Amino acid sequence: MVSKKIFAGPRVRRLRQEMDLSQSALAERLNISASYLNLIERDQRPLTARLLLALAETCDLDLRELSGEQEAKLAAELTEVLADPLFERVGLTRAEILQAAEATPALTTAFLDLYRHYRNIQDEQPSKKPAAGIPAILSEQQDRFPIEEVRDYFHARHNFIQALDEKAEKLNATLKPADNLLAGLRDHLVRKHGVRVSILPMHAMTDSQRRFDRHNRRLFLSELLSGSSRIFQIAVQIALEEEADMLDDLIAVAGFRTRDAEKLCRIGLANYFAGAVMMPYGPFRSAAEHLRYDITLLSARFDASIEQVAHRLTTLQRPDMRGVPFFLLRLDNAGNVSKRFSASGFHFARFGGTCPRWRIHDAFASPGQTLVQPVELQDGAAYLTISRTLETMPSPWPDPPRKLAISLGCEISHASRIVYGDGLDLSAPQTMTPIGVTCRICERHNCTARAFPPRTRSLVIDASRKNLSAFEFG
């Protein structure tokens, strides 16, 4: 498969300006002519492999910063926002939107934040008007949703927190016996922190899975938790006790706007640490490569749930030992997205549901089965996705168990490294399922699964005919 050319003119120019260098000065460091650098900055020449490496060495940056992934994500979000009827007169093309995201990422991010403020106000106070003289859009109480801040924090770091990974791997290596992680973690929690773990019956833990009694130094876990969930929750408590200073430092650097975002991030970081203790980076990445990312076998080998394994696979981005960059989406049977992580360039819809042609929705009709589906977005980006239901925490009768499904995916170029790509004829067009990010910005014509017309196009209404799609547009 031919790798795509990288045109990164605005990003190179912005990097040069941040370093306070002239074109001649940077060209000299890269051992190219100033005129050639000028062509690169104007997107008239792509970056060669040699230049990419030279930029990485000269400017001390991650090559992914020049891949355009972050700008493409911003462009996808901007496209989704501009589909709101509020902006119906703007009429920007895809190329113009991408150009805006590439040239002014900070301004684009500020605009997206402003729109989120607006959406929060519309969702929470649809019938109320702001007080005279007070712009509600700037109201501190209607700030950006904390969960979105935290999701963006992990996304910006490709879901990889190296400092926590290294600490977790060291802890795992010190635990004995190695074949009984639950016993090892319980013993560690008692010896180092004086915290004892007790499993309580359901009637004593009616509304919680884990509860920590700080005064009596007791960690209580529900009897309904599976073995892997008990291990995970004990490791979470160790993170909160043992790595509190590191969590404080990571949160301080993040610069969250609200205390709620800081608290949510602390939980997210503790969860990250717990997953890394259960599946230490080196052994887990080696096993993943050897088993070709078979999530069932990885689950059995590391005594972890399918969801825990899938989540851990999205974090394998250590610079010197990278795994396949996966994304992960989790939703319930009503289509509500409750988790999304990405180490790849996949663009999630920030507003609205997912594409109904994506087989993650079919997983609920086939519990426990793995559904493999190559998909292609409208911009031509192709991904291999693996969808299946999850085994959730059991509920006592007569409460029904929560129904959840996940989809794990990666760029199609990695299909040969993954067991789920075996037997697929990726050269055949019919193998790929065309999907969109969300109906409201997808411009695929005559889609039988379409739930809404795209807000980016004008409707065509003709009573003399009925097409396959519920909506036609120009």
Buried (B, 14 or more C-beta within 10 A) or exposed (E): EEEEEBBBBBBBBBBBEEEEBEBEBBBBBBEBEEEBBBBBBEBEBBBEEEBBEBBBEBBEEEEBBBBBBBBBBBBBBBBBBBBBEEBEEEEBEBEEBBBBBBBBBEEBBEBBBBBBBBBBBEEEEEEEEBEEEEEBBEBEEBBBBBBBBBBBBBBEBBBBBEEBBBBBBEBBEEBEEEEBBBEBBBBBBBEEBEBBBEBBEEEEBEEEBBBBEEEEBBBBBBEBBEEBBBBBBBBBBBBBBBBEEBBEEBBEEBEBEBEBBBBBBBBBBBBBBBBBBBBBBEBBBEBBBEBBBBBEBBBEBBBBBBBBBBBBBBBBBBEEEEBBBBBBBBBBBEEEBEBBBBBBBBBBBBBBBBBBBBBBBBBBEBEEEBBBBBBBBBEEBBBBBBBBBBEBEEEEEEEEEEBBBBBBBBBBBBBEBBBBBEEBEBEEEEBBBBBBBBBBBBEBEEBEBBBBBBBBBEEEEEEEEEEEBEBBBE
